[in-house]
Amino acid sequence: MHWIPIAAWCFAAVLALVVLGFCSYEIFWKAQRLQRDLARLQRMSGQVVELRGQLAEAQQRVSAAGLR
């Protein structure tokens, strides 16, 4: 009957490894997704800055055309 505690400890160790492996996979997957989202948001931020410049130019043209 001394094999029961040994089997329980082995089962607990295997279960802990499975849980740790799953958690590691989830953290890695989410980190990758966040990196992709960050890159997309940075591209979008660049586009917004460019659009803001274009809007400022258009506003200057409209103001200049209204003064004439």
Helices and strands as residue ranges (DSSP letters): H 3-67
